[in-house]
Amino acid sequence: MRAIGIILAGGNNKRMRELSNKRAISAMPVAGSFRAIDFSLSNMSNSHIQKVAVLTQYNSRSLNQHLSSSKWWDFGRKQGGLYVYTPTITAEHSDWFRGTADALYQNLEFLKASHEPYVIVAAGDGIYKLDYNKVLEYHIEKKADITVVVKTMEPNTDVSRFGCVKLNDDGRIVDFEEKPISTDANTISCGIYVVRRRQLIELLEKAHEEDRTDFVNDILVRYKNVKRIYGYKIETYWSNIASVESYYKTNMDFLKRDVRDYFFRTLPGVYTKLEDNPPAKYNPDCNVRHSILASGCIVNGTVENSVLFRKVYVGNNCVIKNSIILNDVYIGDNTVIENCIVESRDTIRANTTYIGKPDDIKIVVEKNVRYQM
């Protein structure tokens, strides 16, 4: 493909509450065996983009471990490959990434050293499948300076945490509001952009000269009436997991057969780093209904309408309903968990009850006594 890829995976926000205390949002587990960044990486690989950079910053340890080998996404190539960049102190820079534009600017050498004419910039917290070749073709056809992938949301959807856009009949963006308090627009930016490489370098250098650090506010919004910025609409499944509510809903969506079939039974596929765990084990008298259980799970109790990630142990007489149990959790006997997200590596003691509400998901964080010295 005539493009390089950049995945922005260094951000954090308070909407994830305790869930982002130990990991970057892009490293959040999704759908039993995957992480959020797997979807963007798989899209890059499936679009035949051979050179991809991932920019990490906040709580990047687990994300860096996940990206330690590029072979899982087929980036282990002689030409190209997967590059992971973190903030680095140099003679010119001594700061963290201060924003998305600043993160790109601090890695400007990656852009300058590349030869491909276009750049695909994507967020690492989006759950979707997309052929970036089609977006690039649209970008070239419209003779656009920047193309933004957009999606029209359902009526009454809260769009206040997204960039909201308005398009004219030709698809050009005529208005762009970043995280508006109130708006009549229901078309949002998906955080995926196509731009010519040399133009991106010029825009980033200009923003740096003026001490501007945010890609959306200081480039997209600022240049919306100067540059030819177009919107490419997608109609397929797309979700952003950067809040507890959306993270919970996205995982629950994977309990729907049509969503699972779309991602995992329809080519091209979604790839992740594999682990050598045994298949899930269902012991006698367990009761599992309408749930996803990843490898390494052992179930003795009842699990309904829930997602259990790798190596979860469910004790005798337990009841797990409408919940997400992250990796490596031990749940003691006679425990009740409903409408909750249980943090990874937790030990839930026997005879414990945690019950949240459908509109107020409870996050459970307990000390893991198995690993205490």
Sequence and secondary structure as in RCSB ss.txt:
>XXXX:A:sequence
MRAIGIILAGGNNKRMRELSNKRAISAMPVAGSFRAIDFSLSNMSNSHIQKVAVLTQYNSRSLNQHLSSSKWWDF
GRKQGGLYVYTPTITAEHSDWFRGTADALYQNLEFLKASHEPYVIVAAGDGIYKLDYNKVLEYHIEKKADITVVV
KTMEPNTDVSRFGCVKLNDDGRIVDFEEKPISTDANTISCGIYVVRRRQLIELLEKAHEEDRTDFVNDILVRYKN
VKRIYGYKIETYWSNIASVESYYKTNMDFLKRDVRDYFFRTLPGVYTKLEDNPPAKYNPDCNVRHSILASGCIVN
GTVENSVLFRKVYVGNNCVIKNSIILNDVYIGDNTVIENCIVESRDTIRANTTYIGKPDDIKIVVEKNVRYQM
>XXXX:A:secstr
  EEEEEE     GGGGGGGSSS GGG EETTTEEHHHHHHHHHHHTT  EEEEE  TT HHHHHHTS GGGGT 
  SSSEEEEE     SS  S   SHHHHHHHTHHHHHH   SEEEEEETTEEE   HHHHHHHHHHTT SEEEEE
EE  TT   TTSEEEEE TTSBEEEEEES SS S  EEEEEEEEEEHHHHHHHHHHHHHTT   HIIIIIITTTT
TS EEEEE  S EEE  SHHHHHHHHHHTTSHHHHIIIIISSS            EE TT EEES EE TT EE 
SEEES EE TT EE TT EEES EE SS EE TT EEESEEE TT EE TT EEE BTTB EEE    GGG  
